[in-house]
Amino acid sequence: MSGQANGPVIIKKVKKSGGEGHHGGAWKVAYADFVTAMMAFFMLMWLLNATTEKQRKGIADYFSPTIPVNRVSGGGPDAFGGDSVFSEENLAQTGQGGLPSDANSASSEAPDGGQGDARELDRAAEARALEEIEAVLTGKAGESMVSDLLQRHIVTELTDEGLVIELFDLVDEPLFVPGTAEPTPLMAELIGVMARTFALVRNGVAIEGHTRAEPVVLAHNTVWEMSTARADAIRLLLRDEGLSPKRVRRLTGFADREPAARNPMALRNNRIELILLRTHR
């Protein structure tokens, strides 16, 4: 009995195989592949919905291994057909980008010419330019070419015709000598700002003169002559400030027929409208 009590105690450990062992990171790789595939799928769906047939064809041609990526080759082994990335054709200095002139001529020789897309791009760029000019005049961009004193006389509006800029009278601050077509120094200063702003683009300009209605019935009402004469005076001021006369497309006097205020005799109706015309007009 004593011998058995003092004998060594043997503990047998049984090692279990299988169970919840560590599986490694293979599932992470599979999940990442799945997420990437889903992202590519949704991007494809977005491209199909947001692009035209011509744009989709261009994307397909770009990724096709059977045709060269660059249709216009300069003969060099490097990117852009051997041309420098800083050349005028490949990286426009204006930030607008663009294609080499040969590529543009090649696209114009195609059955459809790709002219529809080109016109859309031109109109979009023009719309952005007009919006930037509006922001410069109104101070929406943080900086303005117009002082606070002058800015009180300006109202802008983007329309289908172009950017309409109204210059109008305020109480005790007329833009023309009352009863005449002679611009005041305030108007001359405003036109100087307009001329410098218009130099940023090449759009045509329309000039429209408007006057308020006379408070009494006159035997000879001069509102027609006055509105036209004031519009012509602005044309001359713009010319003297450096605007090319060829850019003036239209000069019109509307008299008191298109009041800006409900009261036709309101001072607000004395105004000049300068319109930066869209190119398709």
FENRA-V669742 format. One record per helix or strand of 3 or more residues. SS is the DSSP state (helix for helix, strand for strand). FROM is the first residue (numbers start at 1). TO is the last residue. If there is no record, write none. Layout:
ss,from,to
SS,FROM,TO
SS,FROM,TO
This chain:
ss,from,to
helix,2,5
helix,26,50
helix,53,63
helix,79,82
helix,101,108
helix,115,138
helix,148,151
strand,154,158
strand,162,168
helix,185,198
strand,205,210
helix,223,240
helix,245,247
strand,248,253
helix,267,269
strand,271,277
